[in-house]
Amino acid sequence: MKNLRSLPSVDALLGTSLGESHLDTYGHNLTVQAIRETLGEARSANLEREAQIPGQDELLADIGRKLHVWASPTLYPVINASGVILHTNLGRAPLSVDALNAIRDVGGQYSTLEFDMEKGTRGSRLEHANEMLTRLLDAEAALVVNNNASAVLLMLKALASGYKVVIARSQLIEIGGGFRIPDVMLQSGAELTEVGTTNRVHLRDYEQTFDVETTAVLRAHRSNFAIVGFTTEPELKEIAQVAHNQGLYVFDDLGSGALLDTAKYGLEHEPMVQESLAEGADLVCFSGDKLLGGPQAGIIVGRGDLIERLKNHPLARAIRADKMALAALSATLLHYLKGEAEEKIPLWQMIAAQPEEIRHRAEAWREALGRGEVVETQSTVGGGSLPGESLPTFALTFRVSHPQALLAGLRTSSPGVSRSPAVIGRIQDERVTLDPRTVLLHQEKDLLKTLESVLGTQ
Ligand SMILES: *Cc1c(COP(=O)(O)O)cnc(C)c1O
């Protein structure tokens, strides 16, 4: 058994050529930490289990592995071949090239974030994107906050705290990540008043519930589930009418808030922001990174006097939008204003992609790999929109004895020094299924690289 004294010193390891290259790549502190930890582990393994003292090469390899892991961000890009377009766990909407450029421009330099260029004095970050939003949606005013969950909270807190807010029982939703309407209501200080039954709510249910303590009606979009069968619900227009008769506000939490008509693509019609405003909602809120196809943001549009009160509420400061999100949002909105959303926003390109064109891509992948089988299947929109709806697609599939193992292999391909990009697929009919619809064109080469290396080991 080698003696502990044969362990090299920190300085000796730093002096090797690999040690020097680690110093170069990772800096002094991190490299020394990795060396100390590695030496410490070797020492205790030797003392506790009489393990062999590793040689210098072995130690250096271990140090290299540690440094690589420590310096790797846990947030990194993946290839989404799941066929779920707005995959919440994979970051929802990928941004357009213009939106990315806007982030780089504003993030890497000083900007007009809170500066009035005409007067040369302090300006307001709450103004960015508002002009575009009001023009696009024909709304009186707009406000952008951190995300839609905070938009709902702000509306209720600033305008309904201490009062009753009426909502249909069928709309007491929970969406992913623990956002529950009753909990948000509680946080806001508004008192939840449920009306109707799970499947049916009538206009008279609303009317009978309104009293002097009521201040608003909230409608929440059933983003991620559907109620089918014996159901009824008044239209927003009707609700707005009876609410306004009593001097109550109408808030509409649309969740996804489509700006284009999803029915054009063979999907169910997802409620549109423009419709909500036209039907009489006083305030409408929706996400920036769902069907809008932009960055994370919560967008509130509607009555100018109410938006003004939201802007002046202290909570608005706590949930303000980040400058890079505002830059990307403006660039995304410009695509809609110019009528080029379908060509420029990845989300709409994916929704609009034709099955034939997807089949060609899947077939090209199969040709390149010499493996797999192209089958007809379905993509979904996901991300809290269009539950139960799907788009016809063609996917490259692999029938293997352990599909879960292949899926895991694609996620964690060649860990260690050179990570080839992770691929997220799904299992359908016991086959590993890869849908080109959600794979960006510039990712195809990487996808094939990962597939080749992982399939080769199967
Ligand atoms: C998604 C969603 C939210 C939350 O939006 P985030 O942007 O994720 O904060 C709120 N309400 C509804 C109806 C939703 O679908």
PDBQT file of the ligand as one rigid body, heavy atoms in Angstrom, charges set to zero:
ROOT
HETATM    1  C1  LIG A 501     -50.370  30.734 -17.371  1.00  0.00    +0.000 C 
HETATM    2  C2  LIG A 501     -51.454  31.408 -16.657  1.00  0.00    +0.000 A 
HETATM    3  C3  LIG A 501     -51.192  32.292 -15.604  1.00  0.00    +0.000 A 
HETATM    4  C4  LIG A 501     -49.804  32.574 -15.119  1.00  0.00    +0.000 C 
HETATM    5  O1  LIG A 501     -49.027  33.190 -16.085  1.00  0.00    +0.000 OA
HETATM    6  P1  LIG A 501     -47.424  33.262 -15.918  1.00  0.00    +0.000 P 
HETATM    7  O2  LIG A 501     -46.990  34.090 -17.069  1.00  0.00    +0.000 OA
HETATM    8  O3  LIG A 501     -46.949  31.848 -15.965  1.00  0.00    +0.000 OA
HETATM    9  O4  LIG A 501     -47.146  33.900 -14.621  1.00  0.00    +0.000 OA
HETATM   10  C5  LIG A 501     -52.248  32.887 -14.985  1.00  0.00    +0.000 A 
HETATM   11  N1  LIG A 501     -53.516  32.635 -15.365  1.00  0.00    +0.000 NA
HETATM   12  C6  LIG A 501     -53.811  31.787 -16.379  1.00  0.00    +0.000 A 
HETATM   13  C7  LIG A 501     -55.245  31.571 -16.749  1.00  0.00    +0.000 C 
HETATM   14  C8  LIG A 501     -52.793  31.134 -17.048  1.00  0.00    +0.000 A 
HETATM   15  O5  LIG A 501     -53.061  30.285 -18.042  1.00  0.00    +0.000 OA
ENDROOT
TORSDOF 0
